[in-house]
Amino acid sequence: MRAVVQRVSKAQVDVGNETTGQIGTGLVVLIAAGQGDTDVDVAFMVRKIAELRIFEDEAGKMNRSVEDVGGAILAVSQFTLFGDCRKGRRPSFTGAMEPVQAQKLYSLFCSQLQARGLKVETGRFQAMMQVSFVNHGPVTLILDSRQ
C-alpha cells in the first residue's frame, strides 16, 4: 500500500454538492492498494499512521502522534498513487489493485483505524472528489508498506 500523509488543521472532501468527510486537527491520508497487497499491508499502514510522531509537543518538537493529540483522519482512496510515469507522458496504473479488492482493503484500513479509537472520515470510493485542506507546517510524508 502507498499513502501520502499530510498533517492538517482542517480538511474536507466533497462529492458533488455533498460533504462526505470533514475533520479539524489531524491527518489527511491519501491511500492506495497495489497489486499483491494484503491484510498485512493494511495492518502496517494502520500502525504506522496512527503512531507517526509528527505533531509538536510542548517543546515544539515533532513528538506526538495523531492518537496523542486526539486528532482525526480523513482517509481518501487514491489509486493514482500507483501511477507509473517512467515511460511516455500518460501514467500507467497497472500497479494499482483492481477496484473490488482495493475497496475491501480501503474499508479494512478505515475500520482498523476506528478500532484504535480514532475518528475517521472518508471520501467515496471511485467517485470524483474535491479534497480541500490546510496543511499545517507544511508536513507531508510518503509511506509504502513494501519499503
VEXVO-253881 format. One line per 10 residues: number of its first residue (from 1); for each residue x negated, y, z of C-alpha. Coordinates in pm, whole numbers. Layout:
% residues N
NUM> X:Y:Z ~ ...
% end
This chain:
% residues 147
1> 0:0:0 ~ -104:356:-57 ~ 2:664:132 ~ -58:1035:128 ~ -9:1163:483 ~ 42:1532:549 ~ 73:1699:888 ~ 366:1939:873 ~ 551:2193:1083 ~ 871:2123:888
11> 982:1925:585 ~ 1289:1811:397 ~ 1386:1604:97 ~ 1687:1673:-123 ~ 1858:1454:-380 ~ 2075:1671:-599 ~ 2261:1904:-364 ~ 2227:1670:-63 ~ 1956:1687:202 ~ 1875:1322:276
21> 1600:1383:532 ~ 1470:1672:739 ~ 1210:1698:1018 ~ 1028:1955:1227 ~ 676:1884:1355 ~ 545:1557:1222 ~ 421:1384:911 ~ 532:1367:550 ~ 434:1023:423 ~ 444:960:51
31> 426:580:37 ~ 396:322:-242 ~ 373:-55:-261 ~ 136:-212:-510 ~ 116:-549:-681 ~ 35:-814:-420 ~ 126:-606:-113 ~ 289:-798:173 ~ 422:-752:525 ~ 57:-744:640
41> 0:-425:438 ~ 316:-274:586 ~ 203:-355:942 ~ -139:-198:873 ~ 17:123:741 ~ 268:148:1025 ~ -1:113:1292 ~ -248:342:1115 ~ 3:621:1050 ~ 169:607:1393
51> -168:616:1570 ~ -364:858:1348 ~ -505:1127:1575 ~ -454:1432:1356 ~ -264:1663:1589 ~ -452:1905:1811 ~ -488:1859:2184 ~ -515:2140:2441 ~ -880:2195:2342 ~ -788:2238:1975
61> -938:1905:1864 ~ -756:1653:1647 ~ -700:1403:1925 ~ -326:1330:1934 ~ -103:1111:1718 ~ 247:1174:1589 ~ 364:945:1871 ~ 172:1151:2129 ~ 329:1480:2018 ~ 682:1342:1984
71> 680:1420:1612 ~ 888:1270:1335 ~ 813:1114:999 ~ 963:1197:662 ~ 892:885:453 ~ 929:926:77 ~ 878:636:-162 ~ 650:741:-447 ~ 538:470:-691 ~ 328:726:-881
81> 58:683:-615 ~ -38:376:-820 ~ -73:577:-1139 ~ -393:487:-1323 ~ -525:785:-1518 ~ -858:641:-1631 ~ -751:596:-1994 ~ -575:845:-2213 ~ -351:1121:-2088 ~ -48:925:-1973
91> -75:737:-1642 ~ -17:364:-1634 ~ 193:235:-1346 ~ 125:-137:-1388 ~ -38:-146:-1042 ~ 289:-49:-873 ~ 511:-323:-732 ~ 838:-394:-912 ~ 1126:-192:-761 ~ 1331:-465:-587
101> 1039:-593:-381 ~ 895:-243:-333 ~ 1223:-126:-181 ~ 1211:-414:68 ~ 860:-315:179 ~ 956:53:197 ~ 1257:-32:415 ~ 1041:-255:634 ~ 787:28:669 ~ 1058:270:785
111> 1221:22:1025 ~ 887:-72:1184 ~ 809:296:1246 ~ 1152:335:1406 ~ 1087:26:1619 ~ 787:213:1763 ~ 1027:485:1879 ~ 955:734:1602 ~ 1228:939:1437 ~ 1214:853:1067
121> 1394:1043:793 ~ 1384:932:430 ~ 1439:1022:72 ~ 1640:794:-155 ~ 1459:508:-325 ~ 1427:551:-705 ~ 1604:888:-702 ~ 1477:1217:-841 ~ 1392:1410:-524 ~ 1285:1758:-426
131> 1040:1742:-134 ~ 951:2064:45 ~ 727:2111:346 ~ 490:2339:530 ~ 156:2159:552 ~ 14:2253:892 ~ -362:2302:877 ~ -356:2204:598 ~ -418:1840:688 ~ -379:1578:414
141> -515:1223:420 ~ -507:936:173 ~ -468:581:306 ~ -495:249:126 ~ -424:-77:308 ~ -679:-259:94 ~ -975:-29:157
% end
